[in-house]
Each structure stands twice: as structure tokens, then as C-alpha cells.
Amino acid sequence: QVQLVESGGGLVQAGGSLRLSCAASGRTFSDYDMGWFRQAPGKEREFVAAISRSGRNTYYADSVKGRFTISRDNAKNTEYLQMNSLKPEDTAVYYCTAGRIYYYMDYRNDKKYDSWGQGTQVTVSS
């Protein structure tokens, strides 16, 4: 497994932006597909975005498409989630995750990932 540490969460007003980072260690970062999931209080964890090992392919939940951008820098062993036009409903704990995905639909399945960060809180005020 790879060790993951998120950073960049915080409190922001609606319409604002935040950039989350996820630093990876312990394994070869470019061997892993990466993703972001989130969990709001009282709700199940949900898929946000994912990116393939090379960075060539990205996937987004409909709720964030056009507002969030996932990226990675394999030289820095880091994944990013740029979040723009934030809404109160984006409030959640955001988790970075890593795994080896072999079917494109599995990017949205949290059970296909085997390494998780500790999470970072994002709070969007109205």
C-alpha cells in the first residue's frame, strides 16, 4: 500500500476556491490510479474525481463536473483537486485514495481502492 496525506482543506465562502493536495509515499506513485472521495455528516462516502496513472484520463461525479479539476504530478508524488465555485453542499471530509483500476467504471467504486488518507475537512459557508 501507499501512504497518503491530504492537505489544503479549510473554511471558504460559497463561490470561493480551494486546492487540496495529497502527498504519497512508500510505493511508486505512478503505478497507482488516484481518486478523491468525500463524506458529509450523515451521508455515505461518495465519489468525487479520479485520475489514471499517467494522468491522461480523468473522471468526475456529475455534481462537480465543470467546477473541480483533478491532476497529478508524478515527479512530485502528489495529487491535486482544484475546487472552484464551491457550494455549501460541497461541505464534507475529503479523502485521497490510491489503487490499481483496470475497468473504467471501477474508478467510481471506493472498494477498488486500497490506500486512503486521513481526510481533510472542507466547509463552505453560504
C-alpha positions, 0 to 999 in steps of 0.5 A: 500500500501507499501512504497518503496525506491530504492537505489544503482543506479549510473554511471558504465562502460559497463561490470561493476556491480551494486546492487540496493536495495529497502527498504519497509515499512508500510505493511508486506513485505512478503505478497507482490510479488516484481518486478523491472521495468525500463524506458529509455528516450523515451521508455515505462516502461518495465519489468525487474525481479520479485520475489514471496513472499517467494522468491522461484520463480523468473522471468526475461525479456529475455534481462537480463536473465543470467546477473541480479539476483533478491532476497529478504530478508524478515527479512530485508524488502528489495529487491535486483537486482544484475546487472552484465555485464551491457550494455549501453542499460541497461541505464534507471530509475529503479523502485521497485514495490510491489503487490499481483500476483496470475497468473504467467504471471501477474508478467510481467504486471506493472498494477498488481502492486500497490506500486512503488518507486521513481526510481533510475537512472542507466547509463552505459557508453560504 
